[in-house]
Amino acid sequence: MLHGVTPAVELAMLEWAEGERQLRSLELTARRRSVVERVVAELEAEIVRRVGQTFGLAELAAVYASSEAWCLDVAQQVTPEPWAYDLSVVQPAAFARVARSATDFRATA
């Protein structure tokens, strides 16, 4: 376990890192990559709207725990392409990017 991090936060961070890894490893055409990146960017913006500019990892993990429905809604608003809103990839990848702005984020975590 990471020092000072609850098991729920640690699990969320592992899921976020895996989503980000999967996003990087997707073999997509440039057009499809652009669509997926737009979905992730819009998810990031929605996450920030929900947690605000100042937040900790525990707060972010709590939002993540109940985010599936609204993440799907946001993704569907960005594109009608169902392949672009695989929540096992885009949702945790967006949270991983936002997590870097958490007040208690450590790059080594």
N, C-alpha and C positions, 0 to 999 in steps of 0.2 A: 504494500500500500504506500502511496505517496505521502510524505510527511505533511500532516495538517489537512489532509483531504479526506472527506467522508467516502465510504464505499460507493455511495450513489454517484458522487461527483467523479470518482475514479472510473467507474464503469461508463459513465457518459463520455468522459474524455477518451477512453479507449474506443468507443463507438465512433466518436467524432474523427479520431485519427484514422480509423479504418475507412470511413466514408471518404475522407480526403484522399487516402491512398487509392481507393477504388476509382475516384473521379480522375485522378492523374493517369491511371492505367487504362482508362477507357480508350479503345481504338475507334475514333470517330472521324468522319470527314470534317473539314473546316467548318462547313455550314452547321452540321449537327453539334460540333463542339461549341460554336457560338450560341446556339439555342440553349444548350445545357448550362453554359456559363451565365446566360441571362436569367435562367431559372434560379441558379444559386445566388446570384447577385440580388435578385428580388427577395429571396428568402432571407438573406442577410439583412436587407433593409427592414423587412417586417420584424425580424428578431430584435433589432435595435429599437424599433418603435415600441415593442412590447417590454423590453428590459430597461430602456433609457440609455443615456450615455455613460452612466456610472453604475457598474454592477459587478458582482462577484461570481465566481464559478458555481457556487451553490445555487444562486438565484437563476443563473443560466441553465443549469441542470434541471431545476424545477420546471422551467418553461419548456425545456426539451421533452420532459416526461409526458407532457400533454399537448404536444405540438403536431401530431400526425395529421389531424383533420384540417387544421388551418394551413399547414404546409402544402397539402394536396390542393386546397383551394387556390393558394397563391400560385402554385406551379401551373394549374389549369388556366389561370387568368393570363399567364405569360405566353402559353402556347397550347394549341390544340393537339400537339404531338405527344401521345401517351408514353412513348419511349423516353421522353425528356424529363419525366417526373417519376423516375424510379426513386422512391423515398429512402430506399436502403443506401443510396449514394448521395443524392442532392441534399437531403435534409441534414445528415450528420456533417457533410462537407461544409455547409453554410454555418452550422453551429461551431465547427472547428475554427473557421475564419473569424467569427465574432468573438470566440473565446480568447483570442490573442489580445483583445482590448479589455479583458476583465482586470479589475484592480488587483487580484491575487494570482494572475497568470504568471507562470515562470516557464521560460522556454525549455528548461530541462525537465519540466513536469510531464 
